[in-house]
Structure formats: structure tokens, C-alpha cells
């Protein structure tokens, strides 16, 4: 008896199971968020912030010659600082919303992602996105991971 009321052990077991289910669901959501963020960070680094070597065949003065060229989808890498600064936060919860942040602490990363006006020349530098396309490339994998735990995105 608790405060004059008889507590049914079945009720206690049900409440206990519900608490465990909520904790299990929260853990699955955190795990899925970390998975999604890691995929986005890795793809950004490998596909959009790295030079790729490609071999092409060129005909110069009647002779075939294989030439290596480097291509970049988004940004040319000079020092690798932007690429090495790509990271994710720990999963957070605010009210009923779970979230995780992906990005860089390098101040010029935001400018390249969104575009900017070059100060000395006044010329508009168009965006060279590296986070958004990596999220778009991996959206189906991420959606399936959340679907597996019963959460829609």
C-alpha cells in the first residue's frame, strides 16, 4: 500500500517497461544521429574537400600520352585546414526534438558554403557547398537508418 492505495504489481511492471522502452528509443535515436553526422562529415572530407587524381589520355604531336589531372568537386585544398576541422557535436535534445550539429570551426567555412562578397574587389564569390551536397548524397542511407528504428525524418 502506498498512501492508502494498493499498488498493483502489474502496473509497476508496465511503468517500468515503458521507462525502459523510452530509454531504448532515445538511445537508438542518438545512435542514428551519430551515424548520420559521421556519414556527412566523412563524405564532405572525401568527396568535396579533397582533390581526386584522374588519368586522361591526351594526344600531343600525334603521340598518345597519359596525363594525371586533379579534380575537385567543391574547393581546392591548399592547407587542409578546412577539411581537418570538419566535425560533429554530441547529440542534443531540446523538448521533444533531437538534433546534432555538423560543421567546422574555421570561420571561412561558412563563407564557402553560403557564398560571399570578396572584400577588395567587391566581386560575388558563389557558394562552393561541401556540407549540403554530402547530406543530399547520403539522404537515403540516413532515412533508412531512422526508418529502421521507427522514426521518420
Secondary structure as GFF3:
##gff-version 3
##sequence-region A 1 153
A	DSSP	alpha_helix	9	43	.	.	.	ID=ss1
A	DSSP	pi_helix	44	48	.	.	.	ID=ss2
A	DSSP	beta_strand	52	60	.	.	.	ID=ss3
A	DSSP	beta_strand	63	71	.	.	.	ID=ss4
A	DSSP	alpha_helix	81	85	.	.	.	ID=ss5
A	DSSP	beta_strand	87	88	.	.	.	ID=ss6
A	DSSP	beta_strand	92	94	.	.	.	ID=ss7
A	DSSP	beta_strand	97	99	.	.	.	ID=ss8
A	DSSP	beta_strand	102	103	.	.	.	ID=ss9
A	DSSP	alpha_helix	107	114	.	.	.	ID=ss10
A	DSSP	beta_strand	116	117	.	.	.	ID=ss11
A	DSSP	beta_strand	124	125	.	.	.	ID=ss12
A	DSSP	alpha_helix	132	137	.	.	.	ID=ss13
A	DSSP	alpha_helix	139	148	.	.	.	ID=ss14
###
